[in-house]
Amino acid sequence: MANIKLKLDELNGDLKEILVNLNTLNDSNYSKSSNNIRSLISKIQEEIKTIREEPDGNQYLKRSELYQTMTKQINEKFDSIIEEKKKLKNSIGNELSKTINKKKIINYQR
């Protein structure tokens, strides 16, 4: 039982660390943060597998609401980041199209 509690606490800490990494994610630290998040996700998957294999693994199921809430927050943060990047990409694409069109107009005027 104590072993499971330690594993659950470690799982909780890892989920919180993912949220911290996502909240501080920016263009300058993207590579480092994404690698850290990826390794934490792998670690979490192993922790969950280990907890479920324990005889008292049902303890995990009792606390799953907390983890479901945290995973929803993580998913929402990922969705938010993706949406921001899509908007940025579209904005840059529009600017690029305008520049190309201006260049074409200048060439036609010659």
Secondary structure, 3 states (H helix, E strand, C coil): CHHHHHHHHHHHHHHHHHHHHHHCCCCCCHHHHHHHHHHHHHHHHHHHHHHHHCCCCHHHHHCHHHHHHHHHHHHHHHHHHHHHHHHHHHHHHHHHHHHHHHHHHHHHHC
